[in-house]
Amino acid sequence: MAHAHAVSIPTADELTLKSETGFAKLPLIGLVVGVLGLVLNFVMGDHHAQNTAYLVSYLYFLSFGIGAIFFVIINFLVRSGWNVAIRRVAEALMLTIPVMAVLFVPIVLGMEDIFHWAHPGAADHDPILAWKQPYLNSGFFIARAVAYFVMWSVIAVYYQRKSVSQDTDGSASTTRRLQMLGAPALLVMSLSATFASFDWNMSTDPHWFSTIFGIVYFAGSQVGLFAFMAIVIVALRNGGHDRGTMSVEHMHGVGKMLLGFTVFWTYVSFSQFFLIWYGSIPEETMWYATRFRGAWRPVSFALLIGHFILPFFFFLTRWTKRWSKTLVFGSVWLLVMHYVDLYWQVKPNFDADLTLTANDFFAFIGIGGIFIAAWGFAFRRHPIVPVRDPRLPESLSYENL
């Protein structure tokens, strides 16, 4: 709910991060940590450990950029105003997509180790792989990946550049144009992100499939996105960098989105499980059977408790979404659970036993460091709030019921 009272809008210069701030130093810090982590990942352990650890962390950090694109285009599509003051956090996240495209190269180089169907002759004596071979083959896999990144990058760069150009001209036509493009952009993102999750995650077990899998990845990406945004918003407010534009109401709004998508993630994850359990087809149930055996069984229940029950009741109350410390605590918790969820999806397809390795850590800080560097570089270049967006006054006056 927004009230039409007068608001003061800081200038673009006041809302541009200064070089001495911690945010402005993120690109260099992230780059150093990222390069070091990637080097250590690819010099330690065997190729199998390196590649599988890399894939999990890659899917994790990629989800933030994908989630940000959905967030931006959906809010334009539905003509939402509350998010304008915090939208630049997501716009900078969108610009990590071209960098993630470069980081996809090690996955291509390690295809035969990561994807069983990519082994030469894998389909010769496997009727399921033979049937899927027109889709699951190296050439088409790489072509699809290129298409995904081109589409995502075009959408991300276009929306971000138009938003930034509005800081200068204040043109309301820019907002109208981005609203009109929202529907086709959403369709492109929905289809491409779904098939990307099939290609890069689900096909690590090529004998199993789920038509809900793409929605599960989307739900997780939104949980990760809003957890990341909540932490950044609190940091900007505590440092005074927002000049009063990001209020406790925006924190509350992001907290509500966290609660909502936590429930949505649970709904689609349970729907996938329930339909497969009820159908009781061996080829389908084996995916879950692996995850309810041995050391993976506690992880499955940890996700139930840690990714739904605890955060659901934690974010259900009003004050946990409005107090900085509780919002950050809950966000960090969900960021951890989001990683555990992807780890649980990917790793059992390679290892029947739960084995944490140094590669898991180095791949995480490696890709994470590069990701933070890319986000920090994009975020510091422009005002952290769209100062001349027509809906900014509405956003600054936003109040939760």
C-alpha positions as CSV (number, residue, x, y, z in Angstrom):
1,M,0.0,0.0,0.0
2,A,1.3,3.5,-0.9
3,H,0.3,6.8,0.6
4,A,0.5,10.0,-1.5
5,H,2.6,12.2,0.8
6,A,5.6,14.3,-0.2
7,V,8.9,12.5,-0.5
8,S,12.4,13.8,-0.9
9,I,14.4,12.2,-3.7
10,P,18.2,12.5,-3.4
11,T,20.3,13.3,-6.5
12,A,22.0,10.8,-8.7
13,D,25.4,11.9,-7.3
14,E,24.3,11.4,-3.8
15,L,23.1,7.8,-4.6
16,T,26.3,6.8,-6.4
17,L,28.6,4.7,-4.3
18,K,31.9,6.5,-3.4
19,S,35.2,4.8,-4.1
20,E,36.0,4.5,-0.3
21,T,33.0,2.4,0.5
22,G,33.1,-1.3,1.0
23,F,30.7,-1.9,-1.9
24,A,33.1,-0.1,-4.2
25,K,35.9,-2.5,-3.2
26,L,33.9,-5.7,-3.9
27,P,35.1,-6.1,-7.5
28,L,38.7,-6.3,-6.6
29,I,38.2,-8.5,-3.5
30,G,35.8,-10.8,-5.3
31,L,38.2,-11.1,-8.3
32,V,41.2,-12.0,-6.2
33,V,39.2,-14.6,-4.1
34,G,37.5,-16.0,-7.1
35,V,40.6,-16.5,-9.2
36,L,42.4,-18.1,-6.2
37,G,39.4,-20.4,-5.5
38,L,39.1,-21.5,-9.1
39,V,42.8,-22.3,-9.4
40,L,42.8,-24.3,-6.2
41,N,39.7,-26.2,-7.3
42,F,41.3,-27.3,-10.6
43,V,44.7,-28.2,-9.1
44,M,43.3,-30.2,-6.1
45,G,41.5,-33.5,-6.2
46,D,40.6,-35.6,-9.2
47,H,38.7,-34.4,-12.3
48,H,35.5,-35.9,-11.0
49,A,35.6,-34.0,-7.7
50,Q,36.5,-30.8,-9.5
51,N,33.8,-31.0,-12.1
52,T,30.9,-32.0,-9.9
53,A,31.8,-29.4,-7.2
54,Y,32.0,-26.8,-10.0
55,L,28.6,-27.7,-11.4
56,V,26.8,-27.3,-8.0
57,S,28.3,-23.9,-7.3
58,Y,27.7,-22.8,-10.8
59,L,24.0,-23.6,-10.7
60,Y,23.8,-21.9,-7.3
61,F,25.3,-18.5,-8.4
62,L,23.6,-18.6,-11.8
63,S,20.3,-18.8,-10.0
64,F,20.7,-15.3,-8.7
65,G,21.1,-13.8,-12.1
66,I,18.2,-15.7,-13.5
67,G,16.0,-14.9,-10.5
68,A,16.9,-11.2,-10.9
69,I,15.8,-11.1,-14.5
70,F,12.4,-12.7,-13.6
71,F,12.0,-10.2,-10.7
72,V,12.7,-7.1,-12.9
73,I,10.6,-8.1,-15.9
74,I,7.6,-9.3,-13.8
75,N,7.6,-6.1,-11.8
76,F,7.5,-4.1,-15.0
77,L,4.9,-6.3,-16.5
78,V,2.5,-5.9,-13.6
79,R,3.3,-2.2,-13.2
80,S,4.5,-2.6,-9.7
81,G,5.8,0.4,-7.9
82,W,6.9,-0.7,-4.5
83,N,10.1,-2.3,-5.8
84,V,11.6,0.7,-7.7
85,A,13.8,1.9,-4.8
86,I,15.5,-1.5,-4.5
87,R,15.4,-2.6,-8.2
88,R,19.0,-1.6,-9.0
89,V,20.3,-4.4,-6.7
90,A,18.5,-6.9,-9.0
91,E,19.5,-5.0,-12.2
92,A,23.2,-5.4,-11.3
93,L,22.6,-9.1,-10.6
94,M,21.2,-9.5,-14.1
95,L,24.5,-8.3,-15.5
96,T,26.3,-11.2,-14.0
97,I,24.8,-13.4,-16.7
98,P,27.4,-12.6,-19.4
99,V,30.1,-13.4,-16.9
100,M,28.4,-16.7,-16.0
101,A,28.4,-17.5,-19.7
102,V,32.2,-17.4,-19.6
103,L,32.3,-19.5,-16.5
104,F,30.2,-22.1,-18.3
105,V,33.3,-23.1,-20.4
106,P,34.7,-25.5,-17.8
107,I,31.4,-27.3,-17.8
108,V,31.6,-27.8,-21.6
109,L,35.2,-29.0,-21.2
110,G,34.2,-31.4,-18.5
111,M,31.1,-32.7,-20.2
112,E,32.1,-36.3,-20.5
113,D,32.9,-36.5,-16.8
114,I,29.7,-34.7,-15.7
115,F,27.1,-36.1,-18.1
116,H,26.9,-39.8,-18.7
117,W,25.1,-39.3,-22.0
118,A,28.1,-37.4,-23.4
119,H,30.4,-40.4,-23.2
120,P,31.3,-41.7,-26.6
121,G,29.1,-44.8,-27.3
122,A,27.0,-44.3,-24.2
123,A,23.8,-44.8,-26.2
124,D,24.9,-47.8,-28.1
125,H,23.6,-50.3,-25.6
126,D,21.1,-48.1,-23.7
127,P,17.7,-47.8,-25.3
128,I,16.7,-44.8,-23.1
129,L,19.8,-42.8,-24.1
130,A,19.3,-43.9,-27.7
131,W,15.8,-42.5,-27.6
132,K,17.0,-39.2,-26.1
133,Q,20.1,-38.9,-28.2
134,P,18.5,-36.4,-30.7
135,Y,18.2,-34.0,-27.8
136,L,21.0,-35.2,-25.5
137,N,24.1,-34.9,-27.7
138,S,27.1,-32.7,-27.2
139,G,26.6,-30.5,-30.3
140,F,22.9,-29.6,-29.6
141,F,23.7,-29.2,-25.8
142,I,26.3,-26.5,-26.6
143,A,24.1,-24.8,-29.1
144,R,21.3,-24.6,-26.6
145,A,23.6,-23.2,-24.0
146,V,24.7,-20.5,-26.4
147,A,21.1,-19.7,-27.2
148,Y,20.2,-19.5,-23.5
149,F,23.0,-17.1,-22.6
150,V,22.3,-14.9,-25.7
151,M,18.7,-14.6,-24.8
152,W,19.3,-13.9,-21.1
153,S,22.1,-11.4,-21.8
154,V,20.1,-9.5,-24.3
155,I,17.1,-9.2,-21.9
156,A,19.3,-8.3,-19.0
157,V,21.4,-5.7,-20.8
158,Y,18.5,-4.1,-22.5
159,Y,16.4,-3.7,-19.3
160,Q,19.4,-2.4,-17.3
161,R,20.5,0.1,-19.9
162,K,17.0,1.5,-20.4
163,S,16.6,1.8,-16.7
164,V,20.0,3.7,-16.4
165,S,19.2,5.9,-19.4
166,Q,16.0,7.0,-17.5
167,D,18.3,8.5,-14.8
168,T,19.2,11.2,-17.4
169,D,16.1,11.8,-19.5
170,G,13.3,10.7,-17.0
171,S,11.3,9.5,-19.9
172,A,8.0,7.9,-19.0
173,S,8.0,6.2,-22.4
174,T,10.9,4.1,-21.3
175,T,8.8,2.6,-18.5
176,R,5.9,2.0,-20.9
177,R,8.3,0.3,-23.4
178,L,9.7,-2.0,-20.7
179,Q,6.2,-2.8,-19.5
180,M,5.1,-3.8,-23.1
181,L,8.2,-6.1,-23.5
182,G,7.5,-7.8,-20.2
183,A,5.2,-10.5,-21.5
184,P,7.4,-11.7,-24.4
185,A,10.5,-11.5,-22.2
186,L,8.7,-13.5,-19.5
187,L,7.8,-16.2,-22.0
188,V,11.4,-16.4,-23.3
189,M,12.8,-16.6,-19.7
190,S,10.3,-19.2,-18.6
191,L,11.0,-21.6,-21.5
192,S,14.8,-21.1,-21.6
193,A,15.3,-21.3,-17.8
194,T,13.2,-24.5,-17.7
195,F,15.2,-26.2,-20.5
196,A,18.5,-25.0,-19.0
197,S,17.6,-26.7,-15.7
198,F,16.8,-29.9,-17.7
199,D,20.1,-29.7,-19.6
200,W,22.6,-28.7,-16.8
201,N,21.0,-30.3,-13.7
202,M,18.4,-33.0,-14.5
203,S,20.4,-34.6,-17.3
204,T,23.1,-35.6,-14.9
205,D,20.8,-38.5,-14.4
206,P,19.6,-39.0,-18.0
207,H,17.3,-42.0,-17.1
208,W,15.2,-39.8,-14.9
209,F,12.9,-36.9,-15.7
210,S,10.4,-34.6,-14.1
211,T,8.3,-31.9,-15.9
212,I,8.2,-29.9,-12.6
213,F,12.0,-29.7,-12.3
214,G,12.3,-26.4,-14.0
215,I,9.7,-24.8,-11.7
216,V,11.6,-26.2,-8.7
217,Y,14.8,-24.4,-9.9
218,F,12.9,-21.2,-10.6
219,A,11.4,-21.3,-7.0
220,G,14.9,-21.8,-5.6
221,S,16.3,-19.0,-7.6
222,Q,13.7,-16.6,-6.2
223,V,14.4,-17.7,-2.7
224,G,18.1,-17.1,-3.3
225,L,17.5,-13.7,-5.0
226,F,15.4,-12.2,-2.2
227,A,17.7,-13.5,0.5
228,F,20.6,-11.8,-1.4
229,M,18.6,-8.6,-1.9
230,A,17.6,-8.5,1.8
231,I,21.2,-8.6,2.9
232,V,22.3,-5.9,0.5
233,I,19.4,-3.6,1.4
234,V,20.2,-3.9,5.1
235,A,23.9,-3.2,4.4
236,L,23.0,-0.1,2.3
237,R,20.7,1.2,5.0
238,N,23.2,0.6,7.8
239,G,25.9,2.4,5.9
240,G,23.7,5.3,4.9
241,H,24.4,4.7,1.2
242,D,20.7,4.7,0.3
243,R,20.1,8.3,1.7
244,G,16.8,7.2,3.2
245,T,15.4,5.7,0.0
246,M,15.3,2.1,1.2
247,S,13.0,2.0,4.2
248,V,12.0,-0.7,6.7
249,E,8.9,-1.1,4.5
250,H,11.1,-2.4,1.6
251,M,12.8,-4.8,4.0
252,H,9.4,-6.0,5.0
253,G,8.3,-6.3,1.4
254,V,11.4,-8.4,0.5
255,G,10.8,-10.5,3.7
256,K,7.2,-11.2,2.5
257,M,8.6,-12.3,-0.9
258,L,11.0,-14.6,1.0
259,L,8.2,-16.2,2.9
260,G,6.0,-16.5,-0.2
261,F,8.7,-18.2,-2.3
262,T,9.7,-20.4,0.6
263,V,6.2,-21.8,0.6
264,F,6.1,-21.9,-3.2
265,W,9.4,-23.9,-3.3
266,T,7.9,-26.3,-0.8
267,Y,4.7,-26.7,-2.8
268,V,6.4,-27.5,-6.1
269,S,9.1,-29.7,-4.5
270,F,6.4,-31.7,-2.6
271,S,4.3,-31.9,-5.8
272,Q,7.2,-33.4,-7.7
273,F,7.8,-35.9,-4.8
274,F,4.2,-36.8,-4.3
275,L,3.4,-37.4,-7.9
276,I,6.4,-39.7,-8.3
277,W,5.7,-41.5,-5.1
278,Y,2.1,-42.0,-5.9
279,G,2.9,-43.2,-9.5
280,S,5.4,-45.7,-8.0
281,I,7.2,-46.3,-11.3
282,P,10.6,-47.7,-10.6
283,E,12.3,-45.6,-13.3
284,E,11.0,-42.5,-11.5
285,T,11.2,-43.4,-7.9
286,M,14.9,-44.4,-8.0
287,W,15.9,-40.7,-8.0
288,Y,14.3,-40.2,-4.6
289,A,15.3,-43.7,-3.4
290,T,18.9,-42.7,-3.7
291,R,18.3,-39.6,-1.7
292,F,16.5,-41.5,1.1
293,R,19.4,-43.9,1.7
294,G,22.5,-43.8,3.7
295,A,24.0,-40.4,4.5
296,W,21.7,-38.6,2.0
297,R,18.6,-39.5,4.1
298,P,19.4,-36.9,6.9
299,V,20.0,-34.3,4.2
300,S,16.5,-34.9,2.8
301,F,14.9,-34.4,6.2
302,A,17.2,-31.4,6.8
303,L,15.8,-29.7,3.7
304,L,12.2,-30.4,4.9
305,I,13.0,-28.8,8.2
306,G,15.6,-26.1,7.2
307,H,14.1,-25.0,3.9
308,F,10.5,-25.0,4.9
309,I,9.4,-25.6,8.5
310,L,11.9,-23.3,10.3
311,P,11.9,-20.4,7.8
312,F,8.2,-20.6,7.4
313,F,7.5,-20.0,11.1
314,F,10.4,-17.6,11.4
315,F,9.2,-15.2,8.6
316,L,5.6,-15.6,9.5
317,T,5.7,-12.9,12.1
318,R,5.9,-9.2,11.1
319,W,8.8,-8.1,13.3
320,T,11.3,-10.7,11.9
321,K,10.9,-9.1,8.4
322,R,11.3,-5.5,9.8
323,W,14.2,-5.9,12.1
324,S,17.6,-5.9,10.3
325,K,19.3,-8.6,12.4
326,T,16.5,-11.1,12.1
327,L,16.0,-10.4,8.4
328,V,19.7,-10.9,7.7
329,F,19.8,-14.1,9.8
330,G,16.9,-15.6,8.0
331,S,18.3,-14.6,4.7
332,V,21.7,-16.2,5.4
333,W,20.0,-19.3,6.6
334,L,18.0,-19.6,3.3
335,L,21.1,-18.9,1.2
336,V,22.7,-21.9,2.9
337,M,19.6,-24.0,2.4
338,H,19.4,-23.0,-1.3
339,Y,22.9,-24.4,-1.7
340,V,22.1,-27.6,0.2
341,D,19.1,-28.1,-2.0
342,L,21.2,-27.9,-5.2
343,Y,23.9,-30.0,-3.7
344,W,21.2,-32.6,-2.8
345,Q,19.8,-32.5,-6.4
346,V,23.2,-32.9,-8.1
347,K,25.7,-34.9,-6.0
348,P,23.7,-38.1,-5.4
349,N,23.7,-38.6,-9.2
350,F,27.5,-39.1,-9.0
351,D,28.2,-40.4,-5.5
352,A,25.9,-42.8,-3.5
353,D,27.7,-41.6,-0.3
354,L,27.8,-38.1,1.0
355,T,31.4,-36.9,0.7
356,L,32.2,-33.3,1.3
357,T,35.6,-32.4,-0.3
358,A,37.9,-29.4,-0.5
359,N,36.8,-29.0,-4.1
360,D,33.3,-28.1,-2.9
361,F,34.7,-25.2,-0.9
362,F,37.1,-24.0,-3.5
363,A,34.6,-24.1,-6.3
364,F,32.1,-22.2,-4.2
365,I,34.5,-19.4,-3.3
366,G,35.9,-19.4,-6.8
367,I,32.7,-19.0,-8.7
368,G,31.2,-16.9,-5.8
369,G,34.1,-14.5,-5.9
370,I,33.9,-13.9,-9.6
371,F,30.1,-13.5,-9.3
372,I,30.4,-10.9,-6.5
373,A,33.1,-9.1,-8.5
374,A,30.8,-8.9,-11.5
375,W,27.8,-7.8,-9.4
376,G,29.8,-5.2,-7.4
377,F,31.3,-3.7,-10.6
378,A,27.8,-3.4,-12.2
379,F,26.3,-2.0,-9.0
380,R,28.8,0.7,-8.3
381,R,28.8,2.2,-11.8
382,H,25.3,3.9,-11.5
383,P,23.1,5.4,-8.9
384,I,21.8,2.7,-6.6
385,V,18.3,3.9,-7.0
386,P,16.5,4.8,-10.3
387,V,16.3,8.5,-9.5
388,R,13.9,9.6,-12.3
389,D,11.7,6.5,-12.6
390,P,8.1,7.8,-12.7
391,R,7.1,5.3,-9.9
392,L,9.9,6.2,-7.5
393,P,7.7,8.5,-5.4
394,E,5.3,5.7,-5.1
395,S,8.0,3.4,-4.0
396,L,9.4,5.9,-1.4
397,S,5.9,6.2,0.0
398,Y,5.3,2.4,0.2
399,E,3.9,1.1,3.4
400,N,2.9,-2.5,4.3
401,L,-0.4,-3.2,5.8
